[in-house]
């Protein structure tokens, strides 16, 4: 990213969103207020959505190597499945 606005956007989306999801899973693990199932489902759907976005992107622009595109696709889909099974 060449501009401050661009770097801010990357930090917000890739950093902030990840931190929020981690915090949501910590809250879910503590199972306070009956939020566990909803949080787990929301995080699983977010991961599945990222995986779907990668698949669409891979159909448009073929990845040149396994890492990072295919590797993270597999990680996202595996974590989404694991979370949904844990519900």
TORTOR-949446 format. One line per field, with one value per atom (N, C-alpha, C): residue in one letter; atom name; x, y, z. Coordinates in steps of 0.001 Angstrom, whole numbers. Layout:
BEGIN
residu	A,...
atome	CA,...
east	X,...
north	Y,...
up	Z,...
***
This chain:
BEGIN
residu	X,X,X,X,X,X,X,X,X,X,X,X,X,X,X,X,X,X,X,X,X,X,X,X,X,X,X,X,X,X,X,X,X,X,X,X,X,X,X,X,X,X,X,X,X,X,X,X,X,X,X,X,X,X,X,X,X,X,X,X,X,X,X,X,X,X,X,X,X,X,X,X,X,X,X,X,X,X,X,X,X,X,X,X,X,X,X,X,X,X,X,X,X,X,X,X,X,X,X,X,X,X,X,X,X,X,X,X,X,X,X,X,X,X,X,X,X,X,X,X,X,X,X,X,X,X,X,X,X,X,X,X,X,X,X,X,X,X,X,X,X,X,X,X,X,X,X,X,X,X,X,X,X,X,X,X,X,X,X,X,X,X,X,X,X,X,X,X,X,X,X,X,X,X,X,X,X,X,X,X,X,X,X,X,X,X,X,X,X,X,X,X,X,X,X,X,X,X,X,X,X,X,X,X,X,X,X,X,X,X,X,X,X,X,X,X,X,X,X,X,X,X,X,X,X,X,X,X,X,X,X,X,X,X,X,X,X,X,X,X,X,X,X,X,X,X,X,X,X,X,X,X,X,X,X,X,X,X,X,X,X
atome	N,CA,C,N,CA,C,N,CA,C,N,CA,C,N,CA,C,N,CA,C,N,CA,C,N,CA,C,N,CA,C,N,CA,C,N,CA,C,N,CA,C,N,CA,C,N,CA,C,N,CA,C,N,CA,C,N,CA,C,N,CA,C,N,CA,C,N,CA,C,N,CA,C,N,CA,C,N,CA,C,N,CA,C,N,CA,C,N,CA,C,N,CA,C,N,CA,C,N,CA,C,N,CA,C,N,CA,C,N,CA,C,N,CA,C,N,CA,C,N,CA,C,N,CA,C,N,CA,C,N,CA,C,N,CA,C,N,CA,C,N,CA,C,N,CA,C,N,CA,C,N,CA,C,N,CA,C,N,CA,C,N,CA,C,N,CA,C,N,CA,C,N,CA,C,N,CA,C,N,CA,C,N,CA,C,N,CA,C,N,CA,C,N,CA,C,N,CA,C,N,CA,C,N,CA,C,N,CA,C,N,CA,C,N,CA,C,N,CA,C,N,CA,C,N,CA,C,N,CA,C,N,CA,C,N,CA,C,N,CA,C,N,CA,C,N,CA,C,N,CA,C,N,CA,C,N,CA,C,N,CA,C,N,CA,C,N,CA,C,N,CA,C,N,CA,C,N,CA,C,N,CA,C,N,CA,C,N,CA,C,N,CA,C,N,CA,C,N,CA,C,N,CA,C
east	833,0,887,556,1407,883,-376,-911,-1283,-1373,-1782,-3200,-4071,-5447,-5479,-4679,-4616,-4097,-3036,-2479,-3484,-4225,-5249,-6316,-6724,-7744,-7253,-6019,-5455,-5382,-4935,-4846,-6224,-7209,-8559,-9155,-9070,-9714,-8941,-7637,-6864,-6425,-6213,-5819,-7002,-7802,-8924,-9969,-10313,-11323,-10838,-9583,-9024,-9014,-8647,-8661,-10077,-11041,-12429,-12930,-12559,-12972,-12326,-11057,-10380,-11062,-11392,-12081,-13448,-14158,-15465,-15337,-14294,-14097,-13716,-12976,-12655,-13925,-14788,-16076,-16898,-16907,-17663,-17129,-15802,-15200,-15601,-15745,-16174,-17667,-18398,-19834,-20626,-20293,-21016,-22245,-23373,-24586,-25189,-24809,-25400,-25061,-23917,-23518,-22760,-22368,-21439,-21863,-23062,-23476,-23510,-24021,-24089,-22722,-21815,-20464,-19743,-19830,-19148,-19682,-20999,-21592,-21155,-21128,-20735,-19284,-18400,-16989,-16804,-17503,-17416,-17895,-18984,-19482,-18526,-17893,-16903,-15727,-15253,-14152,-14573,-15779,-16273,-16424,-16853,-16962,-15617,-14598,-13254,-12784,-13075,-12719,-13431,-14714,-15475,-14896,-14518,-13894,-12599,-11834,-10582,-10861,-11887,-12218,-12622,-13464,-13872,-12659,-11809,-10602,-9686,-9583,-8735,-9282,-10598,-11195,-10894,-10748,-10465,-8973,-8178,-6718,-6104,-5586,-4971,-3780,-3721,-2561,-1303,-192,1055,1747,1337,1937,954,1263,383,233,1363,1331,1390,564,-361,-1803,-2165,-3578,-4240,-3731,-4352,-4191,-3031,-2788,-3846,-4075,-5043,-6478,-6753,-8072,-8344,-7379,-7542,-7665,-6868,-6949,-8324,-8801,-10100,-11238,-11231,-12296,-12227,-11016,-10868,-11329,-10959,-11392,-12894,-13470,-14925,-15633,-15161,-15773,-15604,-14431,-14182,-15100,-15278,-16158,-17604,-18056,-19432,-19663,-18677,-18803,-18781,-18111,-18011,-19305,-20162,-21426,-22248
north	-1166,0,1242,2134,3314,4538,4518,5697,5360,6389,6195,5648,6104,5601,4113,3703,2296,1427,1887,1125,1046,2125,2131,1086,1009,37,-1393,-1666,-3007,-3360,-2424,-2699,-2944,-2170,-2321,-3667,-3999,-5224,-6461,-6479,-7686,-7783,-6677,-6704,-6628,-5596,-5354,-6448,-6899,-7949,-9238,-9594,-10793,-10711,-9552,-9364,-9463,-8891,-8965,-10409,-11176,-12576,-13376,-13089,-13772,-13451,-12186,-11788,-12457,-12530,-13190,-14653,-15329,-16735,-16902,-15947,-15989,-15852,-14920,-14747,-16031,-16622,-17860,-18989,-19053,-20110,-19955,-18704,-18457,-18731,-18775,-19056,-18155,-16874,-15914,-15406,-15456,-14904,-15705,-16944,-17774,-17366,-16763,-16301,-17338,-18421,-19365,-19821,-20350,-20903,-19831,-18660,-17592,-17099,-16950,-16485,-17521,-18774,-19840,-19916,-19821,-19861,-18651,-17466,-16252,-16324,-16777,-16883,-17956,-19072,-20137,-19630,-18872,-18326,-17289,-16494,-15525,-16260,-17316,-18102,-18775,-19319,-19954,-18922,-17722,-16649,-16256,-16201,-15902,-17015,-18259,-19381,-19300,-18968,-18837,-17720,-16627,-15538,-15970,-16790,-17307,-18225,-19064,-19968,-19158,-18162,-17311,-16616,-16083,-15404,-16365,-17607,-18598,-18976,-18907,-19178,-18048,-16845,-15688,-15556,-15623,-15508,-16746,-17615,-18846,-18500,-19113,-18858,-19457,-18793,-19253,-20330,-20447,-21463,-21813,-22851,-23345,-22334,-21759,-20808,-19400,-18496,-18540,-18870,-18747,-18806,-20130,-21220,-22524,-22927,-22650,-22974,-22331,-21032,-20343,-20729,-21097,-21627,-22882,-23783,-25013,-24739,-23796,-23434,-22864,-21931,-21298,-22315,-23179,-24169,-25208,-25604,-26565,-25946,-24706,-24057,-23825,-23442,-23263,-24582,-25667,-26982,-27391,-27159,-27524,-26737,-25457,-24650,-25111,-25396,-25850,-27203,-28076,-29379,-29211,-28172,-27939,-27381,-26870,-26308,-27409
up	0,0,0,-848,-999,-276,197,876,2314,3136,4526,4598,3699,3685,3345,2393,2019,3144,3803,4933,6073,6303,7344,7038,5781,5376,5583,5212,5387,6870,7689,9135,9731,9301,9840,9451,8171,7691,8117,7877,8160,9612,10255,11659,12594,12440,13346,13308,12123,12000,12657,12427,13045,14558,15077,16532,17091,16391,16844,16844,15828,15775,16908,17192,18302,19627,19832,21062,21147,20041,20030,20421,19930,20291,21757,22301,23738,24558,24157,24839,24718,23535,23328,24199,24340,25169,26628,27069,28446,28609,27495,27463,28396,28384,29203,28449,29090,28510,27377,27211,26181,24763,24562,23232,22421,23045,22427,21032,20904,19603,18513,18836,17852,17424,18380,18066,17217,17615,16878,15444,15291,13950,13122,13727,13002,12542,13409,13040,11971,12107,11100,9741,9717,8458,7872,8725,8233,7584,8223,7651,6347,6318,5096,3979,4333,3349,2774,3625,3123,2191,2570,1704,369,387,-860,-1734,-1104,-1850,-2501,-1796,-2372,-3565,-3452,-4555,-5787,-5609,-6730,-7333,-6470,-6948,-7703,-7216,-7877,-9253,-9420,-10734,-11719,-11212,-12059,-12317,-11247,-11328,-10701,-11499,-10981,-10088,-8891,-8035,-8662,-8437,-9034,-8187,-6925,-6053,-4930,-4200,-3127,-1994,-1564,-446,-984,-592,532,165,-1104,-1486,-1145,-1646,-1409,56,627,2032,2926,2768,3624,3293,2055,1717,2549,2581,3356,4845,5356,6776,7107,6289,6548,6511,5518,5419,6544,6920,8025,9346,9595,10840,10849,9717,9646,9962,9360,9623,11079,11633,13037,13975,13700,14545,14429,13232,13061,13727,13699,14376,15893,16377,17822,18410,17553,18040,18610
***
